[in-house]
């Protein structure tokens, strides 16, 4: 079976895949023209959606495409074909995303950034830090990544609630409510962690009306998709004190334009879409599992429903 790899770090992926599945014929290149030539003869593609979307626009099409990202937005653009099998990266981002979320939750409790300001001003800052024990976190999006984040938070004594498309029982969440209950639950949360994918139902959820329901001491962490947030409303909500701060990893436009208000918004920290980098070794392990399932005509992990968008 021929596999095309389209990745920035394609030599590493090619080496790892060659070691893990020597029976596969691996083709790759860092040259876009060469990639296009190779794509015509490869039924299976592995790589990052932005590069693979370019190949689709050029008229090439695989039988099956494995994304190395959890998000697959570039592949859902208007005009691109959808009559192939698409899988996204699943089961490999849980711990690294949980580590990111915990970093900023702990930083918020210990007032790390405020202490840095004090140091710059040469002020002795002896405020006592707080603990996560007893805090409430609302995880908006309780898929495999949200589930992992919840499992990491529970040992810290955090009470974990969730929002999903519909209400359901799901351990270790105390409650998983439907999306229509978002307004009720944000008002009870010390931390609101957005992990929702980019779908028509998840655009502009976090608007002025919702931010007014946040706890004034609450922290908003967006590691889902930028389109979920009305940017101007978040900036104004921070200014008005409706919430204490925001950690924004994902934006509507990336890189963020130089004149965007996020750059100077008080209490807002930008982290440049760095929350959950793909581990090449874990990605290759997932891909090989899916290759064997594909060859055996079995279900693939992370298969996308084009109608739902994830």
GIJOVEN-V682556 format. One record per backbone hydrogen bond with DSSP energy under -0.5 kcal/mol. CO is the residue of the C=O (numbers start at 0). NH is the residue of the N-H. If there is no record, write none. Layout:
((CO,NH) (CO,NH))
This chain:
((0,24) (1,43) (2,26) (3,5) (3,45) (4,28) (5,47) (6,9) (8,11) (8,12) (9,13) (10,14) (11,15) (12,16) (13,17) (14,18) (15,19) (16,20) (20,23) (23,25) (24,2) (24,26) (26,4) (29,31) (30,34) (31,35) (32,36) (33,37) (34,38) (35,39) (36,39) (37,40) (38,41) (40,42) (42,62) (42,63) (43,3) (44,65) (45,5) (46,67) (47,50) (47,51) (48,52) (49,53) (50,54) (51,55) (52,56) (53,57) (54,59) (55,58) (62,84) (63,44) (64,66) (64,86) (65,46) (68,88) (71,74) (72,75) (73,76) (76,79) (81,83) (84,64) (85,303) (86,66) (92,96) (93,97) (94,98) (95,99) (96,100) (97,101) (98,102) (99,103) (100,104) (101,105) (102,106) (103,107) (104,108) (105,109) (106,111) (107,110) (108,129) (110,114) (111,115) (112,116) (113,117) (114,118) (115,119) (116,120) (117,122) (118,121) (122,124) (123,125) (131,134) (134,158) (135,189) (135,190) (136,138) (136,160) (137,139) (137,192) (138,140) (138,162) (139,194) (142,146) (143,147) (144,148) (145,149) (146,150) (147,151) (148,152) (149,153) (150,154) (152,155) (152,157) (153,156) (156,133) (157,159) (158,136) (158,160) (159,173) (159,174) (160,138) (161,176) (162,140) (163,178) (164,178) (167,175) (169,172) (174,161) (174,176) (175,167) (176,163) (177,180) (178,181) (180,184) (181,185) (182,186) (184,187) (185,188) (185,214) (188,214) (189,218) (190,137) (190,192) (191,193) (191,220) (192,139) (192,194) (193,222) (196,198) (198,201) (199,202) (201,204) (204,206) (205,229) (206,210) (207,211) (209,212) (210,213) (214,217) (217,243) (217,244) (218,191) (218,220) (219,221) (219,246) (220,193) (220,222) (221,248) (221,249) (224,227) (225,228) (226,203) (227,205) (228,230) (229,233) (230,234) (231,235) (232,236) (233,237) (234,238) (235,239) (236,240) (236,241) (236,242) (237,240) (244,219) (245,247) (245,268) (246,221) (246,248) (247,270) (248,272) (250,225) (256,259) (259,262) (260,263) (260,264) (261,264) (264,267) (266,245) (268,247) (270,273) (277,279) (278,282) (279,283) (280,284) (281,285) (282,286) (283,287) (284,288) (285,289) (286,290) (287,291) (288,292) (289,293) (290,294) (291,295) (292,297) (293,296) (299,302) (301,87) (303,305) (304,308) (304,309))
